[in-house]
Amino acid sequence: MTLDTSMFDQGEGPGGLAQLFIAADSAIERRRTENIFKQLDERSLTEDEERIIQQRIELQRKLLQEYEKRELKRKVTELQDLWPELSEAAASRALELCNGKEDEAVLRLTEDAAFKRRVLAETGTYTPVTVWTGKATGSKGSSNARRSDRQGSSSSSSRVLKPSEMEG
């Protein structure tokens, strides 16, 4: 008899892992003894007892996988709440580069602009920043040049910066 793991796909919602554990645990047979260690000194495990142990090990592995998946999702969501421009892939990459430590990822994304650019570039979500240089193409004293700047015409100069040109 193998453990039915289909219930792990339905584990979303309040108390999900606890409910999964209870449901899976109740499906595994139990054997009670007075002192299992004393008995095992005198005999070996039966095939049924070995099967029960393997089912419990499988249950613990599945629960751990589910927990890790939910923790990653929670951490990614937290990073995206702090930096909405981060895609799910970029937030996951930041966590991966910080060995899953969300506090370190938050610190590095906050203090290290190169780290943030790296994460965005590696996940294909980096968008170069366009910076207004403040130089007008019209004459300096002309009020028409200033007026056209306010109207959004192309009389001002801007350029795209490369990541290496940005401060940080």
C-alpha positions as CSV (number, residue, x, y, z in Angstrom):
1,M,0.0,0.0,0.0
2,T,1.4,3.4,-1.0
3,L,0.6,6.8,0.4
4,D,-2.0,8.7,-1.7
5,T,-0.3,12.0,-2.4
6,S,-3.1,13.6,-4.4
7,M,-4.2,15.4,-1.3
8,F,-1.0,17.5,-1.3
9,D,-2.2,19.2,-4.5
10,Q,-5.3,20.4,-2.6
11,G,-3.5,21.7,0.4
12,E,-4.1,25.5,-0.1
13,G,-6.1,27.4,2.5
14,P,-6.1,27.8,6.2
15,G,-4.6,24.9,8.1
16,G,-3.5,23.3,4.9
17,L,-0.4,21.5,6.1
18,A,-2.0,20.5,9.3
19,Q,-5.0,19.1,7.5
20,L,-2.7,17.3,5.0
21,F,-0.8,15.7,7.9
22,I,-4.0,14.6,9.7
23,A,-5.5,13.1,6.5
24,A,-2.3,11.3,5.5
25,D,-1.4,10.2,9.0
26,S,-4.8,8.6,9.5
27,A,-4.4,6.6,6.3
28,I,-1.2,4.9,7.6
29,E,-1.6,1.8,9.7
30,R,-0.4,1.9,13.3
31,R,1.1,-0.9,15.4
32,R,1.3,-0.5,19.2
33,T,3.8,-2.3,21.4
34,E,5.0,-2.0,25.0
35,N,8.7,-1.4,24.1
36,I,9.6,-1.6,20.5
37,F,13.3,-1.3,21.1
38,K,13.3,-4.2,23.5
39,Q,11.3,-6.3,21.0
40,L,13.6,-5.4,18.1
41,D,16.6,-6.7,20.2
42,E,14.8,-10.1,20.1
43,R,13.5,-10.0,16.5
44,S,13.6,-8.1,13.2
45,L,11.0,-5.8,11.7
46,T,8.3,-7.5,9.7
47,E,7.5,-6.5,6.2
48,D,4.4,-4.7,7.3
49,E,6.3,-2.7,9.9
50,E,8.9,-1.8,7.3
51,R,6.1,-0.7,4.9
52,I,4.6,1.5,7.7
53,I,8.0,3.1,8.3
54,Q,8.5,3.8,4.6
55,Q,5.0,5.4,4.4
56,R,5.8,7.7,7.3
57,I,9.1,8.7,5.8
58,E,7.3,9.4,2.5
59,L,4.7,11.5,4.3
60,Q,7.4,13.6,6.1
61,R,9.2,14.2,2.8
62,K,6.0,15.3,1.1
63,L,5.2,17.6,4.0
64,L,8.6,19.2,3.9
65,Q,8.4,19.7,0.1
66,E,5.0,21.4,0.5
67,Y,6.3,23.6,3.4
68,E,9.4,24.7,1.3
69,K,7.2,25.5,-1.7
70,R,4.8,27.6,0.5
71,E,7.8,29.4,2.2
72,L,9.3,30.3,-1.2
73,K,6.0,31.6,-2.4
74,R,5.6,33.7,0.8
75,K,9.1,35.1,0.5
76,V,8.7,36.0,-3.2
77,T,5.4,37.7,-2.4
78,E,7.1,39.7,0.3
79,L,9.9,40.9,-2.0
80,Q,7.4,41.8,-4.7
81,D,5.4,43.8,-2.1
82,L,8.6,45.8,-1.4
83,W,9.7,46.1,-5.0
84,P,6.7,45.8,-7.4
85,E,9.0,45.9,-10.4
86,L,10.4,42.5,-9.5
87,S,8.9,39.6,-11.4
88,E,8.3,36.3,-9.7
89,A,11.4,35.0,-11.4
90,A,13.5,38.0,-10.3
91,A,12.4,37.7,-6.7
92,S,13.1,33.9,-6.8
93,R,16.6,34.6,-8.3
94,A,17.4,37.2,-5.6
95,L,16.4,34.6,-2.9
96,E,18.5,32.0,-4.7
97,L,21.6,34.3,-4.7
98,C,21.1,34.9,-1.0
99,N,20.7,31.1,-0.2
100,G,17.0,31.5,0.6
101,K,17.5,34.1,3.3
102,E,14.9,36.8,2.7
103,D,16.5,39.3,5.2
104,E,19.7,39.2,3.2
105,A,17.8,39.5,-0.1
106,V,16.0,42.6,1.2
107,L,19.2,44.1,2.5
108,R,21.1,43.5,-0.8
109,L,18.2,44.8,-3.0
110,T,18.0,47.9,-0.8
111,E,21.7,48.7,-0.6
112,D,23.3,47.2,-3.7
113,A,22.0,48.6,-6.9
114,A,24.3,46.3,-8.9
115,F,22.8,43.3,-7.2
116,K,19.3,44.4,-8.2
117,R,20.3,45.1,-11.8
118,R,22.0,41.7,-11.9
119,V,18.8,39.9,-10.7
120,L,16.7,41.8,-13.2
121,A,19.1,41.2,-16.0
122,E,19.5,37.5,-15.3
123,T,15.7,37.0,-15.4
124,G,15.2,39.1,-18.5
125,T,13.2,41.8,-16.7
126,Y,15.8,44.6,-16.7
127,T,14.6,47.8,-18.4
128,P,17.3,50.4,-18.9
129,V,16.6,53.8,-17.3
130,T,16.1,56.8,-19.5
131,V,17.6,59.9,-17.8
132,W,16.9,63.5,-18.8
133,T,20.2,65.3,-19.1
134,G,18.7,68.8,-18.8
135,K,20.2,70.0,-22.1
136,A,17.8,71.8,-24.4
137,T,18.5,71.9,-28.1
138,G,17.0,75.4,-28.6
139,S,18.7,78.6,-27.7
140,K,19.4,79.2,-24.0
141,G,17.6,82.6,-23.7
142,S,14.6,81.7,-25.8
143,S,11.3,81.5,-23.9
144,N,10.0,79.4,-26.7
145,A,12.5,76.6,-25.9
146,R,11.4,76.6,-22.3
147,R,7.8,76.6,-23.2
148,S,8.2,73.7,-25.7
149,D,10.1,71.7,-22.9
150,R,7.0,72.1,-20.7
151,Q,4.8,70.9,-23.4
152,G,6.8,67.7,-23.8
153,S,8.3,68.3,-27.2
154,S,11.6,66.7,-28.2
155,S,13.7,69.8,-27.6
156,S,15.3,68.3,-24.5
157,S,18.0,65.7,-24.7
158,S,17.7,62.3,-23.0
159,R,19.7,59.1,-23.3
160,V,19.6,55.5,-22.2
161,L,22.1,54.6,-19.5
162,K,23.9,51.3,-19.4
163,P,24.0,49.5,-16.0
164,S,27.7,50.3,-15.7
165,E,27.0,54.0,-16.0
166,M,24.5,54.1,-13.1
167,E,25.5,55.0,-9.6
168,G,25.4,52.4,-6.9
